Amino acid sequence: MSVEAILKTKGSNVFTVRPEHAVADAAALLTNKKVGVAVVCDAKGKLVGVLSERDIVKGLSQYGKSALEMPVRNIMSSPVVTCSPSDSIKAVMEVMTERRIRHLPVVEKDELLGIVSIGDAVNFRLHEAQMEMNVLRDFAATR
């Protein structure tokens, strides 16, 4: 299965912030929307980074409470690791595990199509495994 299948299930809603926004405002967005990452896009909508809860904690550790007034660009992760809709879920899970990241923006031809999390990928794989198990159980029951 591909990343496209996850997006069909969960949708393509992505929360974005601008590089010049204050970290405190971005943190409020993450809290209010109950998400772990915001995609950082410039004025033209080009993907320039991601800001995760981990980035905010790292910024607070390095700069203290003044990190909250800093622009997002100062603590965001960049360059961004992305995936495409055609990437396999297994490949995406491997990238996330190897790079120790929990979210990947889905990009095709420089267009942001959505975002997948490690939780999305794991849930999809578990659902897929459950369906396979049910098919095998049904097959075994008919023999």
N, C-alpha and C positions, 0 to 999 in steps of 0.2 A: 504494500500500500504506500501511497505517496502523501506528501505534505498537503497536497490539494484536497485529499479526502478529509483531513483534519479541519481545514478551513471551511469546507462545505458543511461540516457538523457544527463548528463553533462560531462561524462567521468571520468577517474580516475587520471587525472593529479594533482600531489601534488608537491608543491615547498618545498624543504628541505634545512636545514642548519645543520652544525655540531656544537656541543656545544662549540668548541674552536674558532669558527669564531667570528669576532668582531661584536658588535651590529650595528655599522654603516654600515657594509657590508650587514647585514641581513635587515636593514631598506631600503637600496638601492634596494635590491631584491624585497621587498614588494612594493616599489614605482614603480619600472620598470615593474613588473608583474601585477600591479594593483590588489593586493590581500591584505587581512587583517591579514593573519596569515601564518607563515611558520612552518612546522613540523621539530622538532629537532631530528636527528637520529645520533647515534654513528657510529664509523668506520665500524661496522658490519651491519649497517642498522637497528639497533634496535631503536624503538621509545623511546626517553627519555624525551621529553618535547614538548611544543609548544611555539612559540614566536609570540605574537600578537602586534598590534599597541598599545593596552592598556598596555601591559607589557613594551613597550619602553617608553611610557609616564610616567609610574610609576617609571621606572629606572631613567629617567631624573629628576623627582621630588625628588627622594631620593639621587641621587649621582651627580646631575648637569651634565654638558656636558661631564664629564669624563666617564659617562655611555656608551657613544658611542664607547670608546676604550676598554671597558670591553668585556670579552667573553660572548657569548649568555647564557651560563650556569648560569651566575650570576643573570640574570633577567627573564629567561624563566619560564613558568608555568609548574610545575611538582609536583606530578604525573599527568599524562594525563587522562582526562575523554575521553573515546572512546565509539564507538557504533559498532554494527556488521551489516552486510548487511541484516540480517533477521529482525532487529528491525523495528518496525512500525514507520512511520513518526510522528504520534501523540506522541509516547513515546519519540522520539528524541526531538521533540519540547518542551515537558514537562521538560526533563533533561536540555536543554539549558535555559529555562526560570527559573527553580529553581536554577540552578548553576550560572546564569547570565553570560553565555558564548555564543559566537556566532558561534563557529566552533567545529566540532567533527571529529577527524580522524576515518575512518572506518577501523576496524582491524578484521581479522579472522585468528586464529591460529598464532598469532604474526606476521602476514604479513599485511603491510599497503596497503590497497586497494584503498583508496581515501579519500576525505574529504567532509563533507557536512556543509553548513552554514545555519543559521536560514533563510536567504533569499531564499536558495534553497528549504527548507522545506515549507515555506510560499507560494512560487510560485507554487510548486507542488500541495499543498492543494487547492490553488485558481483555478488552472487548473482543478483539479479533481471536485471541486464544480461546476465549469462552465459546465463541461461535464454532470454532474448529472442534472443540471438545464435544459440543452438542451434536455436531454432524457425525463424528466418530461413534458417539454413544448410540445415536439413531441407527447408524449402519450396523453396529454390533448387535443391536436388539432385533434387527430384521433377519439375521443369519440363523 
